[in-house]
Amino acid sequence: MEQYSQASEQKDPKLWAIAKKRAGFKRDLVIYIVINAFLWLIWLLGSKSQNYSGIPWPVWPTAGWGIAIIIQYFEAYRFPKENAVEKEYEKLKQQQ
C-alpha cells in the first residue's frame, strides 16, 4: 500500500487534477448504471401489473442524467480544462 502513495509534493498537480476527474467520472458512471438499472427494474415490475402504454417514466431520469454523464466524460477525457487554459495562455503569449 505504501508503494502507491506518494507525498503530495512529488505529484504533478496537473496530472493529479486530470486523474481525479477521470476517477470521479468512472465512479459516477458506475452509480449511473446501478441506479438507472434499479429505476428500470421498478418500472418493469410495476408496469406488468398495469396495462401501461406510453413512454416509460425512467426514460426521463436516464436521459437527463445521461447528458450530464456525457458532459463529464468530455471534461475528463476529451477537453480537460488544463489543456484549454494552456492553449489560451500560449495564444495570448504569441500575440504579445
N, C-alpha and C positions, 0 to 999 in steps of 0.2 A: 504494500500500500504506500509506503513511504517513497518508493522509487518514482511513483507517478505524480506526487505532489511536489510542486516547486514553490519556492518563495516568490511572492508577488513581484519583487524587483527583477527576477530572472525572466518573467514573461513579457512578450511583446504586447503592448496594450492594444494595438490594432488587431492582431491575430486573436487575442483573448476576447475582444468585443465580438468579432465575427463568430468565434467558436460558441460564445454564449447565445448569440442569436440563432445559430443553427441547432444547438441543443434544445433551446426553447421551442423552436419550430417542430422538432421531432417529438417532443413531449406533447405539445398542443395537438399535433396530428393524431397521435395515439388516443388522446382524450376525445377528439372529434369523432374518430371512428367508433370508439366504445359507446359514447353517449348516443350517437345517431343510430347505431345498431339497436340500442335499447329502445329508443323512440319508435323505430320502425317495427320492432317486435311488439310493443304495446299497441300500436295501430293495427298490426296484423291480427293479433289475438282479439282485439276489441271489435274489429270490422267483421269477423267471422260470425259473431252473434247478431249482427245487424245487416240489413240489406243496404250497404253503403255504396253510393255512386258519386262520382265527382273526384276532385283532386284530393289525394290523401294529405292530411294536415302535416305529417312530418316533412313534406316537401319544403315548406317554408323555413323551418329552422335549419334544415340541411343545406338549402341553397344560400341563405343569409350567412350562416357560419362558414360555409364553403368558400364564399367570396373573401371573407376575412382570412381564411387559411391560405388562399391563393396569394393574397397580398403579402402575407407574412413570408411565404415561400420566396417571392421575388425579392423582398427586403433582405432575406438571409442568404440567398444563393445567387441571384442574378444581378441585383443592383445594390450591393452593400453601400451604406451611407458613406463609409470611409473612402471608397473609390470615387464617389461623386464629389466629395469635398476635395480630394486630392486633384482631380481633373480640373475643377473650378479654380483651385489655387494656382495650378500650373498655367491655366489660361490667363488669369489675371497677371501673373508674373511675366508672361511673354508680352502682354500689352504695354507694360511699363517701359 
